[in-house]
């Protein structure tokens, strides 16, 4: 029985050899002769080089354990990918829903103005040209509604992959469930310690943990391949004792101790050397992939920090832009009522306000998405 202790092999046995009459069909061999009770023996053999530090059996066992760990880590990685994809899908849906609401509110302004102009045209207070121009604005904004509705539906379908009913089917979220962000100023900027976060992710991120497990498995295969090139030298010892009446054969009595040395040195080993070179190349390739993954993860952390800073600055600026554009839009409508402006300027101001509000939505959504992504990465645990 081979053990895991440096390839130590322990063996034992029993044999019974009786003297056969020389006139019979079989000759008598003295080494096979035992006393009447037979011979018991016990011994051990240790490989010094080949199959000592590692052998095929131990390599398969260790490789299976590493493959199991890598599979568990792969499941964690899949969960992380799904979670991050779900976050992106959710905030895309939020942004699409809020832009759809903004487009609807802008359309309502034009429709209300169209109703008022229709009444004024009946009284001869508004020209048909102005009424027709406002009608054009209604058609244009309805087109924007259709495009916004399509974006919202596409985002809803994507998000439904991460929302499930009780029976496990995708659930498409309705538009009325889109949350509305507060008009109040957003939170203060969050300070990110890039070195600390990168160090934690370097230890705990499933992608790196899985790559390290795969590298360890290939290193075991390389160790085995290199070991098979070494000479096969084994030392061992055994003890044996015959049981029975020693008077029948005085030479077989007592306990016998034997020491042994086995040496086998193949001359070519071309296949084993080729396998060792192949495994070495595979290990070097996996190490390069691991280094690239570590560098890519560090770049990811730096990018998150950059996106977080930029999204906060952008939100602050778009809040001011939205507030200013809304004030100008309302002022232009008041000027139109007073007869100091025209529909062309009103349309420009309202579309500018719509664009500013859409920019604000993008900035708010981006900042929250980055914060959620950062929370997920910081919550990773090493197992």
Secondary structure as UniProt FT lines:
FT   TURN            6..7
FT   STRAND          9..15
FT   TURN            22..23
FT   HELIX           30..32
FT   TURN            36..37
FT   STRAND          39..47
FT   TURN            50..52
FT   HELIX           56..122
FT   TURN            123..124
FT   HELIX           128..160
FT   TURN            161..162
FT   TURN            166..167
FT   HELIX           175..177
FT   HELIX           194..204
FT   HELIX           206..227
FT   TURN            228..229
FT   STRAND          232..242
FT   HELIX           246..248
FT   HELIX           250..252
FT   STRAND          255..264
FT   HELIX           270..337
FT   TURN            338..339
FT   HELIX           343..378
//
